Amino acid sequence: MDKKAKKKIEVLRQRLAKMRQQLSGAKQQNDEPGEVERLEADIAAALSDIERLKKS
């Protein structure tokens, strides 16, 4: 992995932590329809991006 990929993975991990906190809050409140599904999809996308970058 080059320096750019490592930096991108680091940023994605930070976003992932933030999205997981938002997901936890969204599950508790559940006032916006579709928010939980959107956050779960965003988390899955971030995880796949991390895996893709690790393989390159």
Secondary structure, DSSP 8 states (H G I E B T S, - for coil): --HHHHHHHHHHHHHHHHHHHHHHHHHHH--STTHHHHHHHHHHHHHHHHHHHHH-
